[in-house]
Amino acid sequence: MQDYIQKRVMEISSYIIESSATVRQTARVFGVSKSTVHKDVTERLPLINELIAARVRDILDNNKAERHLRGGEATKRKYLNQTRGERLEDRS
């Protein structure tokens, strides 16, 4: 494994552990794709450090378990904003 990839894997892992970030959030911060983040933490990280890989896996499993809650909150905000917009239009 090339040095820059190994460095990126460790930086991504540290970020996920420190912030409990999702794969999508991590990809945005590091300017890489979700696929790259996923491959780094599921395939490459266990080859580098199994202990850190287990901690990252726990965080990502927890994020996955909570995913439906975040989606529900986003939908709720969407419809609340639409309702507020309709009420403002009615006043005009």
C-alpha positions, 0 to 999 in steps of 0.5 A, spaced: 500 500 500 502 506 498 504 511 503 499 517 501 493 512 501 496 509 508 496 516 511 489 518 508 486 511 511 489 513 518 486 520 517 480 518 515 479 513 521 481 518 526 476 523 523 471 518 524 473 516 531 473 523 533 467 526 530 462 520 529 461 522 522 458 518 517 461 516 511 458 521 507 460 527 511 467 524 511 467 524 504 465 531 503 471 533 508 476 529 505 474 531 498 474 523 496 468 519 494 463 515 499 466 509 495 473 511 497 472 512 504 468 505 505 474 502 502 479 505 506 475 503 512 473 496 511 478 493 507 485 497 508 484 499 515 484 492 518 490 491 514 494 497 518 490 496 525 485 492 527 484 495 533 482 502 530 478 498 525 474 495 530 472 502 533 471 505 526 466 499 524 462 500 531 461 507 529 459 506 522 454 500 524 451 505 529 450 511 524 447 506 519 442 504 525 440 511 526 440 512 519 432 512 518 432 517 524 436 522 520 432 521 514 425 522 518 428 528 521 430 531 514 423 529 511 420 533 517 424 539 516 422 539 509 415 539 510 415 544 515 419 549 511 414 547 505 408 549 510 411 555 512 412 557 505 405 556 504 403 560 510 407 566 508 404 566 501 397 566 504 399 573 507 401 576 501 
